[in-house]
Each structure stands twice: as structure tokens, then as C-alpha cells.
Amino acid sequence: MTDQSETISSNWFSQLAHPGMFMRWSAYLIWPLGLLSIVLFAVGLWFAFFHSPADYQMGETVRIMYVHVPNAWLSQFCYGLMAVSAVGTLVWRHPMADVSMKAAAPLGAAFTAMALVTGSLWGRPTWGTFWEWDGRMTSTLILFLIYLGLIALWRTFEDQLRAAKVVAVLTLVGAVNIPIIKFSVDWWNTLHQPSTFFRADGPKAPASIITPLLTMTLAFTVLFLLLHLLRMRTEVTKRKADRLEHLKIARQQKGA
Amino acid sequence: MIDLGPHATFIIAAYAIVSLVTIGLVGVTISNVFRQARRLERLEAERKTGA
């Protein structure tokens, strides 16, 4: 009974993982994710500018948090997704795992860059400095450099399957930076404040701030899922086109 | 327009940069979807005609 159910589950998973099948089911998600993202951004921005009072400490600059926190969250979420995909590549040799890793890296780099820039723009009026080499900021900068390194590594290999294995190993090595980013504010005495949102004892901020923060975080997360899906679909199409291109060149060489 | 106080420049700059990068990401992603789809279509047509 267990063997049979495991086989059924494995077949279902394999079918979903097949690139052709992925292209079919993922097509149905594009418009719903796009529309959901637009609605969430509209609601989130309305809350951020018209329904959120100035914070008693940060003043009006609290509004920067509504774009900074979602980008900081996605910078780590995206890396987590890449680490899971890396395990999928190395352990299960999942056909879509390396596609997922490759599709996510540039998005992760962009979201990390936005987290760093918006953090600096918030830091200047609040702390009096754009940058401080403290644990949170330095480890986030390292994350950005890791993303750039992984993107560069993908481009150095012509054989994408070989590249996937090397990138997967390095992605897992780089994953050690994620808990460092998360706990840096607890481990070291830093300028960056501890988490106010993702806490074991619940969010430590009033509802008027949590609502836009949560809505904008959801909006950016849905947008990330949409972009990741689109980039995965593009990568599948590109690999199919690359195979046809190679066949065409082989035909031409044979005919010459 | 609401009053963003003395640090309005920082708030506007943060939203402007995030908007530009986000719109850029969406634009590049969508353009790549169509570019690769057209490329695949062309190569499949060439294979059928034997070009």
C-alpha cells in the first residue's frame, strides 16, 4: 500500500516536473498572479501614503519601510528558493530545479540591491549615515555579491547542465549567509534595529504600520513569484531553441 | 498630495528607484518571453521547411 502510494506520488511529482507539463500548468497562473499583484500594489500604496500616520520615532520616513522590508524579505526568500532548487539539482536531479535556480538569481540580485539602496535612503535621515559596516548591512552586501557571482558563473559555462552542478554547490555554500543576515541583529550590537515584523511574539508595531507593510510584502512576493515563473518558462523555451539551433548547425555542417 | 515632511527627498528617491527597477525587471522579463518564443517559432519553422 505504501509502495503503491509512493509510486503514485512520485509519478504525479515527475509529471509536474516535466518541462512540457510545467509549461502547460504554469500558463494558467500568469494572469491571476499578474492581476493579484496589481491589486495588492494599488491597495498597499494607498495604505502606505493615505492610511499610515507618521511614526513617533521615524516620522514620515516610515514610508520607506513599506518598500525596504519587502525587498529585504525577498532578498532572503529568493536565496532560500535557490538553495532548495540546488538540493533538487544535486540530490534528485530534478529537471526544473536548475531552471528555477538560474531564473531566480537575477531577481534576487535586483531585490537585494533595492533593499540596500532603500535601507541607505532610510538610514541617512534616521541614523545620520547612508552606510555603516554593521552585521546586517555587511551580510546583505555579501548576499548581493554572492548573487552577482552566481549569475557570472552561469554565464561562464556553455554546458548549462554542468554549470548547474557547480552553481548548486556554491549556492549551498553561500546559504550559510542567510542565518547570519537573519540573526546578525541579535548576535552583534548593531545599528540596525531587531525585527519588528517576523517575531516569535508577534509583530511589534501598530496596525496602521503593519497593514501597509504586510500588503506591500504580499504584493512584492506575488510579483516575485510571477517573474520567477515567467523567467523559468523563458529558460525552458530558450533551451528548446538552443537544441534546435545546434541541430540546424549540425545539419548545415553535414550538408556542406 | 500628502506632506512628506523635511525628508521628502529621501522618501521620493526610495519609491522612484524601486519603481524604476521593478518596472525594468517586468519589462526585461516580458521582452525575453516574446524574444525566445519568436526564436523558437522561427527555428521550428526552419526545421519543418528544411532550411
Interface residues (C-beta under 8 A of the other chain):
Chain A: F49 F50 A54 G59 E60 T61 R63 I64 V67 H68 N71 L107 A110 A113 M114 V117 T118 L121 W122 R124 P125 L223 L227 L230 R231 R233 T234 T237 K238 K240 A241 L244 E245 L247 K248
Chain B: I2 D3 L4 G5 P6 H7 A8 F10 I11 A13 A14 Y15 I17 V18 V21 T22 L25 V26 T29 I30 N32 V33 Q36 A37 R39 L40 L43 E44 E46 R47
